[in-house]
Amino acid sequence: MLTGKDLIEAGFQPGKWFAEALDTANAMLAEGTDRDAAFAAVAALAPPPVRALHPVDSKPLHMNIDAENDAEADNLEAVRQSMRALLRTPVVKAGAVMPDACPAGPSGTIPVGGIAVSEAIHPGMHSADICCSMAYTNFGSLDPKALLDATHEATHFGPADRAAPVAMPESLGSALEEDPLLKPHAVLAARHFATQGDGNHFAYVGTLASTGDTILVTHHGSRGLGARLYSTGMRIAERHRLRLAPETLKQNAWIPADTQEGEAYWTALQLVRAWTKANHFAIHDLVAERTGAGVQDRYWNEHNFVFRKSDGLFYHAKGATPAFDGWAGDATDLTIIPLNMAEPLLIVRGADAGHGLGFSPHGAGRNMSRTAHKRQLGDRPHADVFTDETAGIDARFFCGRIDVSELPSAYKNARAVREQIGRFGLAKVVDEVIPHGSIMAGDWEHDAPWRKKRDARSRQAKQ
């Protein structure tokens, strides 16, 4: 049963309309309707919205990107139009786009390589892969092949659980159990600990250009824990959208920061961040144990997250690397930008450029979808593509199957992205990690039933 207190805690402003709303919602609950549907009915009865969409192009948009060909021009224009739609969101103040930007969903969705500044928290602007991030460990004079072999033994990619589970730090497990938004997912967080997932996540081994030291860099996010929090956040934000500004695109719904729900969600985000950092370095520590090598240096940075600056505003980075001073309590002055598995990984010092809203790129980005890239390859055997594009490096796929959508040609031109980082004054490259090899999940869905059915339908359509 819902009470007036429940509605107030959900962010609704009390008034005479509460009586009808509670009667409606509680009648629905008595009939077996879930609470989300009941809250949606309450929102429909709430007073008219108080926040109107911003006029088109009334908020600043900084485009730190150029196109080198027609495909990139199409990509850039799609990014621009998506950001223009996003910037109509009533609580959003400004936006920026990085050189590695690419569309990510229907128009109005924050693109990869996008930054949005807001007075509220938008779960859709950090996406399901909360705190996707990079972690760096210097293993000194360790042989790169020995490090890559040990990493292959220590890490885990793909959907299945680890054969030998790795225990989460006890304090972290306790914190998750005590958090109201994360407690339902604490068991999942424990199961996914010391794993890297799939897609574009990787473990990269190389040598530091300045010293020759051997480096391990891992890339992954918060796995199932973050995905579940994102789903919760989107449900909460949708209730506020219906009440405050139903004209706002669903993907840009927000949670007011000064509400109980806003404070709870912000707290949960920080715990997801702590889990992700611990997850990275748990894998690095397993590697150190296997090799017996000492750790010379380590640091990390996220590029899918929400940062709060001293101005009280929330800076949403969807694939953008923080470049402003003190972006986190554990921040260093160096951050990490990968390009692709065959290119040097960049160690940069961010420029805190105003036209970048304090961010730099997070990687090379894409000009086309995975499917479009595979289509472009035609009938060329994937093994031949792999051989050509990974010449000189030890590239591995954890499941044993090549994923051509993660090979270098699937990404933007690394040289161009690097040139634009410098030309737009977004960061200064201070060192590089020269590639020895990398590990990615690979095409673990190759034999999935859904894919076999899809391929069969495709073959039938061609006959």
TORZADREN-381150 format. One line per 2 residues: number of its first residue (from 0); their letters; for each residue x, y negated, z negated of C-alpha. Coordinates in steps of 0.2 Angstrom, whole numbers, always signed. Layout:
% residues N
NUM> a> X:Y:Z ~ ...
This chain:
% residues 463
0> ml> +0:+0:+0 ~ +7:-17:+5
2> tg> +5:-32:-7 ~ +8:-51:-5
4> kd> +25:-48:-12 ~ +30:-36:+2
6> li> +25:-49:+15 ~ +35:-63:+7
8> ea> +50:-51:+6 ~ +48:-48:+24
10> gf> +49:-66:+28 ~ +31:-71:+30
12> qp> +25:-88:+23 ~ +11:-86:+10
14> gk> -6:-93:+14 ~ -25:-90:+15
16> wf> -21:-78:+30 ~ -13:-66:+18
18> ae> -30:-59:+12 ~ -35:-54:+30
20> al> -18:-48:+34 ~ -17:-36:+19
22> dt> -34:-29:+22 ~ -30:-25:+40
24> an> -12:-18:+36 ~ -18:-7:+21
26> am> -33:+0:+31 ~ -20:+5:+44
28> la> -9:+13:+31 ~ -24:+22:+24
30> eg> -27:+30:+41 ~ -9:+36:+43
32> td> -1:+22:+53 ~ +17:+19:+49
34> rd> +23:+3:+40 ~ +32:-4:+56
36> aa> +15:-4:+65 ~ +6:-11:+50
38> fa> +19:-26:+49 ~ +16:-29:+67
40> av> -2:-31:+64 ~ +2:-43:+50
42> aa> +13:-53:+62 ~ -1:-54:+74
44> la> -12:-62:+61 ~ +1:-74:+56
46> pp> +0:-93:+59 ~ +6:-99:+76
48> pv> +25:-99:+79 ~ +35:-113:+73
50> ra> +50:-111:+85 ~ +49:-115:+103
52> lh> +61:-109:+116 ~ +75:-121:+121
54> pv> +73:-130:+138 ~ +84:-122:+151
56> ds> +102:-127:+151 ~ +100:-138:+136
58> kp> +113:-129:+126 ~ +132:-128:+130
60> lh> +138:-113:+140 ~ +157:-111:+142
62> mn> +162:-100:+157 ~ +180:-94:+155
64> id> +180:-83:+171 ~ +183:-84:+189
66> ae> +178:-72:+203 ~ +191:-65:+215
68> nd> +180:-56:+228 ~ +161:-54:+232
70> ae> +158:-40:+219 ~ +165:-51:+205
72> ad> +155:-66:+211 ~ +139:-55:+210
74> nl> +145:-49:+193 ~ +149:-67:+187
76> ea> +132:-74:+193 ~ +123:-60:+184
78> vr> +132:-64:+168 ~ +129:-83:+170
80> qs> +110:-80:+172 ~ +109:-68:+157
82> mr> +118:-81:+146 ~ +107:-95:+152
84> al> +91:-85:+147 ~ +99:-80:+130
86> lr> +103:-98:+126 ~ +85:-102:+126
88> tp> +83:-93:+110 ~ +77:-105:+97
90> vv> +91:-103:+84 ~ +105:-101:+96
92> ka> +117:-116:+97 ~ +130:-112:+111
94> ga> +138:-98:+121 ~ +154:-93:+130
96> vm> +159:-80:+142 ~ +177:-72:+143
98> pd> +186:-67:+159 ~ +182:-48:+156
100> ac> +163:-51:+156 ~ +150:-40:+164
102> pa> +131:-38:+162 ~ +124:-26:+149
104> gp> +106:-24:+151 ~ +91:-34:+157
106> sg> +94:-52:+161 ~ +94:-62:+144
108> ti> +105:-48:+136 ~ +121:-54:+129
110> pv> +134:-48:+142 ~ +150:-38:+137
112> gg> +163:-52:+135 ~ +149:-64:+128
114> ia> +149:-75:+113 ~ +133:-83:+105
116> vs> +133:-95:+90 ~ +117:-95:+80
118> ea> +109:-100:+64 ~ +103:-82:+61
120> ih> +109:-64:+64 ~ +104:-56:+80
122> pg> +107:-37:+79 ~ +105:-36:+98
124> mh> +120:-47:+100 ~ +132:-35:+91
126> sa> +124:-20:+99 ~ +123:-2:+93
128> di> +142:+0:+93 ~ +144:-11:+78
130> cc> +162:-16:+74 ~ +169:-7:+90
132> sm> +187:-11:+86 ~ +206:-9:+89
134> ay> +219:-2:+76 ~ +238:-2:+78
136> tn> +251:+8:+69 ~ +270:+6:+72
138> fg> +278:+23:+70 ~ +296:+17:+72
140> sl> +308:+28:+82 ~ +296:+43:+83
142> dp> +296:+52:+101 ~ +280:+46:+110
144> ka> +276:+63:+116 ~ +277:+70:+99
146> ll> +265:+56:+93 ~ +253:+59:+107
148> da> +253:+78:+103 ~ +250:+75:+85
150> th> +236:+62:+89 ~ +228:+75:+100
152> ea> +228:+87:+85 ~ +222:+74:+73
154> th> +209:+65:+81 ~ +191:+71:+87
156> fg> +181:+65:+102 ~ +164:+70:+108
158> pa> +147:+74:+100 ~ +151:+89:+89
160> dr> +158:+88:+71 ~ +176:+91:+67
162> aa> +181:+109:+64 ~ +190:+103:+48
164> pv> +180:+88:+40 ~ +190:+74:+33
166> am> +184:+67:+17 ~ +179:+49:+16
168> pe> +186:+38:+2 ~ +175:+41:-13
170> sl> +173:+22:-16 ~ +167:+20:+2
172> gs> +154:+34:+0 ~ +148:+27:-16
174> al> +145:+10:-8 ~ +135:+18:+6
176> ee> +125:+27:-6 ~ +121:+12:-16
178> dp> +116:+1:-1 ~ +97:+2:+3
180> ll> +99:+0:+22 ~ +114:+13:+23
182> kp> +109:+26:+10 ~ +98:+36:+22
184> ha> +114:+38:+34 ~ +127:+41:+21
186> vl> +128:+60:+25 ~ +130:+56:+44
188> aa> +144:+43:+40 ~ +153:+57:+31
190> rh> +151:+69:+45 ~ +157:+57:+58
192> fa> +172:+51:+47 ~ +189:+52:+57
194> tq> +180:+54:+74 ~ +181:+43:+89
196> gd> +165:+46:+99 ~ +165:+45:+118
198> gn> +163:+33:+132 ~ +177:+20:+133
200> hf> +185:+24:+116 ~ +203:+30:+116
202> ay> +219:+34:+107 ~ +233:+26:+116
204> vg> +252:+29:+113 ~ +266:+18:+120
206> tl> +282:+9:+116 ~ +283:-9:+110
208> as> +291:-19:+123 ~ +301:-30:+111
210> tg> +309:-16:+100 ~ +305:+1:+109
212> dt> +296:+7:+93 ~ +282:+20:+96
214> il> +265:+13:+94 ~ +248:+22:+91
216> vt> +232:+11:+95 ~ +215:+18:+93
218> hh> +198:+11:+99 ~ +181:+16:+93
220> gs> +166:+9:+83 ~ +156:+14:+68
222> rg> +148:+29:+76 ~ +131:+35:+70
224> lg> +132:+24:+55 ~ +132:+8:+65
226> ar> +120:+14:+78 ~ +107:+18:+64
228> ly> +109:+1:+56 ~ +107:-7:+72
230> st> +90:+2:+75 ~ +85:-4:+58
232> gm> +90:-22:+61 ~ +81:-22:+78
234> ri> +65:-17:+69 ~ +67:-30:+55
236> ae> +71:-44:+68 ~ +56:-39:+79
238> rh> +44:-43:+64 ~ +52:-60:+63
240> rl> +51:-63:+81 ~ +33:-59:+82
242> rl> +30:-71:+68 ~ +42:-85:+72
244> ap> +44:-85:+91 ~ +36:-72:+101
246> et> +41:-80:+117 ~ +59:-75:+113
248> lk> +66:-60:+122 ~ +65:-44:+111
250> qn> +84:-41:+113 ~ +87:-58:+106
252> aw> +76:-56:+90 ~ +84:-63:+74
254> ip> +84:-60:+56 ~ +84:-77:+46
256> ad> +100:-77:+36 ~ +92:-85:+21
258> tq> +79:-71:+18 ~ +81:-56:+7
260> eg> +82:-45:+23 ~ +95:-56:+31
262> ea> +106:-55:+15 ~ +104:-36:+15
264> yw> +108:-34:+33 ~ +123:-45:+31
266> ta> +129:-35:+16 ~ +126:-19:+26
268> lq> +137:-25:+41 ~ +152:-28:+29
270> lv> +150:-10:+23 ~ +150:-4:+41
272> ra> +165:-14:+45 ~ +174:-6:+30
274> wt> +169:+11:+36 ~ +176:+8:+53
276> ka> +192:+2:+47 ~ +194:+17:+36
278> nh> +189:+28:+50 ~ +203:+21:+61
280> fa> +217:+23:+48 ~ +211:+40:+42
282> ih> +216:+46:+60 ~ +232:+37:+59
284> dl> +236:+44:+42 ~ +233:+62:+49
286> va> +245:+58:+63 ~ +258:+52:+50
288> er> +256:+68:+40 ~ +258:+79:+55
290> tg> +274:+70:+61 ~ +282:+65:+45
292> ag> +285:+48:+52 ~ +284:+33:+42
294> vq> +272:+18:+45 ~ +282:+2:+49
296> dr> +267:-9:+52 ~ +248:-9:+55
298> yw> +234:-20:+58 ~ +217:-20:+67
300> ne> +203:-31:+74 ~ +185:-29:+79
302> hn> +178:-35:+95 ~ +159:-31:+93
304> fv> +154:-40:+77 ~ +146:-55:+69
306> fr> +157:-68:+61 ~ +152:-82:+49
308> ks> +162:-98:+50 ~ +163:-112:+37
310> dg> +150:-121:+47 ~ +138:-108:+41
312> lf> +134:-102:+58 ~ +135:-84:+64
314> yh> +147:-81:+79 ~ +141:-65:+88
316> ak> +155:-57:+98 ~ +149:-43:+111
318> ga> +166:-38:+117 ~ +176:-53:+112
320> tp> +191:-54:+101 ~ +192:-66:+86
322> af> +205:-80:+89 ~ +202:-92:+75
324> dg> +211:-93:+59 ~ +205:-83:+44
326> wa> +192:-73:+55 ~ +192:-60:+41
328> gd> +199:-58:+24 ~ +211:-44:+31
330> at> +215:-54:+47 ~ +232:-56:+54
332> dl> +238:-68:+66 ~ +240:-55:+80
334> ti> +226:-46:+89 ~ +225:-32:+102
336> ip> +218:-33:+120 ~ +219:-16:+130
338> ln> +217:-17:+149 ~ +216:+1:+155
340> ma> +225:+17:+152 ~ +239:+14:+165
342> ep> +243:-4:+160 ~ +252:-12:+145
344> ll> +241:-16:+130 ~ +243:-34:+125
346> iv> +247:-40:+108 ~ +241:-58:+107
348> rg> +240:-73:+96 ~ +223:-81:+98
350> ad> +222:-100:+103 ~ +205:-104:+94
352> ag> +200:-113:+110 ~ +184:-123:+108
354> hg> +178:-118:+126 ~ +180:-100:+120
356> lg> +171:-104:+104 ~ +186:-97:+95
358> fs> +187:-80:+104 ~ +198:-71:+117
360> ph> +194:-57:+129 ~ +193:-39:+122
362> ga> +199:-29:+138 ~ +197:-28:+156
364> gr> +178:-26:+158 ~ +169:-19:+173
366> nm> +163:-26:+190 ~ +150:-11:+192
368> sr> +142:+2:+182 ~ +149:+19:+179
370> ta> +137:+27:+192 ~ +141:+14:+205
372> hk> +159:+17:+203 ~ +157:+36:+205
374> rq> +146:+33:+220 ~ +160:+22:+228
376> lg> +172:+36:+226 ~ +161:+46:+238
378> dr> +166:+65:+240 ~ +184:+62:+235
380> ph> +189:+76:+222 ~ +190:+69:+204
382> ad> +206:+78:+202 ~ +214:+69:+216
384> vf> +208:+52:+209 ~ +215:+57:+192
386> td> +232:+62:+199 ~ +234:+45:+209
388> et> +228:+34:+195 ~ +238:+41:+181
390> ag> +254:+44:+189 ~ +268:+41:+177
392> id> +258:+42:+161 ~ +251:+57:+151
394> ar> +232:+54:+152 ~ +221:+67:+143
396> ff> +203:+71:+141 ~ +198:+79:+125
398> cg> +185:+90:+132 ~ +195:+95:+146
400> ri> +185:+87:+160 ~ +190:+71:+169
402> dv> +179:+56:+167 ~ +183:+46:+183
404> se> +172:+32:+176 ~ +186:+28:+163
406> lp> +201:+29:+175 ~ +209:+12:+180
408> sa> +199:+9:+196 ~ +183:+8:+186
410> yk> +189:-8:+177 ~ +192:-25:+183
412> na> +209:-30:+190 ~ +221:-31:+174
414> ra> +232:-43:+182 ~ +218:-55:+186
416> vr> +211:-54:+168 ~ +228:-57:+160
418> eq> +231:-72:+172 ~ +214:-79:+167
420> ig> +218:-77:+148 ~ +233:-89:+151
422> rf> +225:-101:+163 ~ +209:-104:+152
424> gl> +221:-105:+137 ~ +212:-91:+127
426> ak> +227:-83:+119 ~ +246:-81:+121
428> vv> +253:-64:+124 ~ +267:-61:+112
430> de> +271:-43:+115 ~ +266:-28:+125
432> vi> +264:-9:+122 ~ +270:+0:+137
434> ph> +259:+15:+140 ~ +266:+33:+138
436> gs> +249:+41:+137 ~ +231:+41:+131
438> im> +217:+53:+125 ~ +199:+50:+129
440> ag> +183:+60:+127 ~ +181:+65:+145
442> dw> +165:+71:+154 ~ +158:+81:+140
444> eh> +141:+80:+147 ~ +145:+88:+163
446> da> +136:+104:+159 ~ +122:+96:+149
448> pw> +104:+102:+154 ~ +98:+85:+158
450> rk> +112:+82:+170 ~ +110:+99:+179
452> kr> +91:+94:+182 ~ +96:+77:+188
454> da> +109:+84:+200 ~ +97:+97:+206
456> rs> +84:+83:+210 ~ +97:+73:+219
458> rq> +102:+88:+230 ~ +84:+91:+234
460> ak> +81:+73:+239 ~ +95:+74:+251
462> q> +89:+90:+260
